Amino acid sequence: MPVELRGQGQALGAHTCSECKQQVESRWHCTECEDYDLCISCYTTKGHAHEMVKVGLGLDEEAKEGDEGGNQGEPQFRSLRECRRQAIQRCIQSLRHARQCRDATCSQKDCQKMKRVVLHTKSCQRKTSGGCPVCKQFIALCCHHAKHCQENPCLVPLCLNIKQKLRQRRLQLRQQRFGNHLPQG
C-alpha cells in the first residue's frame, strides 16, 4: 500500500480550531460542515449546531494535564512540546503493544482503542483521498515511528513502506546535492 509523506514538517496531527484559531490535535469535528473543527475548550463552552465527533489521540488533553503542575519558570512552549513528545511516544508504545496483543479483553489502557484505529485504517475508503482525519493521524504516527525505527521486521503497520520512502527521499536529496558537483573525468 503506497504511503504519502506529506506534511512532514508540520506538527503531528495539527489542526486549527475554527473558533479560537488555536492549533490542536484532539478536536471535535463537524460531520456536516466542510472543514469545521473545534478545540475541546470551544466545544465545551460554545458548542455547534450540527453533530460533532471527537477525533484525535488525546495528545492535547495529556499536554494540558502535564502543564497544570506549573513550569517552575520554564517557558510554557517547552513544557508543552515535551508533553507532546511524551504523548506521541506513549501512542507509539500503545500501537506496538496492540499489534502484538492477542487478548480480546486486554486491560492495558489504550490497547483496545489502538486496535480499533488499526482496524479502521485497514478498511477506510476515505484514506486514499486523504479525507479521513483518523487515518491521517494514524499515518502521521506511523511516520514518526518509522523515522527512528531500527527493528527488522517491525510490527508497526506501514513502517517498512515508510522507511523505504524515507530512504528513497534521502538518496534523491543526496544525489541532488552532490550529483552536480562530481569531478569530471
ABEGO torsion letter per residue (X at the ends): XBBBABGAABBBGBBBBAAAGBBBABBBBBAABBGBBBBAAAAAAAEBABBBBBBEAGAAAAAAAAAAAEAGGBBAAAAAAAAAAAAAAAAAAAAAAAAABABAABABAAAAAAAAAAAAAAABAAAAAGABAAAAAAAAAAAAAAAABABOBBABBGAAAAAAAAAAAAAAAAAAAAAAABBBX
